């Protein structure tokens, strides 16, 4: 039997209306099966959908499950920020003033709100470190660039399996054509630094749908978290900084990155409900 559930579609990391990454969020998702969540995600046909549930631990304010059309993710950035905003919009009140705790497949994620910005504490990497040369060469071929244009590379797997390539500069990132080579089990992130001014880095994110078809994600919180942990750690960037993403797709996403004295990296941006109502399934 179908049930009416509250629903919100949000624009995350936007600087102007409809310039960020959309998220479909089912607010009253308790009782839905994994199969139903995945079916709704495919029907919504966005990069991700999220489903809000009661937490299973007293430490969390709410629980979220995050799906792409081919799979469920333990963590993703723009669904984390968008889901938090949807939870607040639906009347959610944090247990601890000034701190929101999300439960997800990656564990407990801390968030904080400042004005219209919501930021999450970047989770620990599942896999980091250097990327093997053969994979760098393969990913350069997928991007259609020469190996010499890749300045550095790093694993940045924090749920999605990011491998990150740093190109010579931001313009090289903007100049990339949509990849056409095979991309199967990896999500591919690309970053390039601006010489000065804001934004400080340009980011692009590519992923496959499980059949080999490659898509570009408009604005990507999880990738930006991994980029920040990497480049702040090496000193290539200083906090706070701003990452831009989505310009090649006609979007104008902005991701705001800061780091506390204890080393915690915070990744933030806006999330605005564009569509609010009910869904029935």
Beta strands, then each sheet from edge to edge (+ up, - down):
strand 1: 4-12
strand 2: 21-26
strand 3: 49-53
strand 4: 62-67
strand 5: 72-73
strand 6: 100-104
strand 7: 107-114
strand 8: 117-121
strand 9: 127-129
strand 10: 150-157
strand 11: 162-167
strand 12: 187-193
strand 13: 201-208
strand 14: 214-217
strand 15: 241-245
strand 16: 253-259
strand 17: 265-269
strand 18: 271-280
sheet 1: 5+ 4- 3+ 2+ 1- 18+
sheet 2: 5+ 4- 6- 7+ 8- 17+ 16- 15+ 13+ 12- 11- 10+ 9-
sheet 3: 5+ 4- 6- 7+ 8- 17+ 16- 15+ 13+ 14-
end
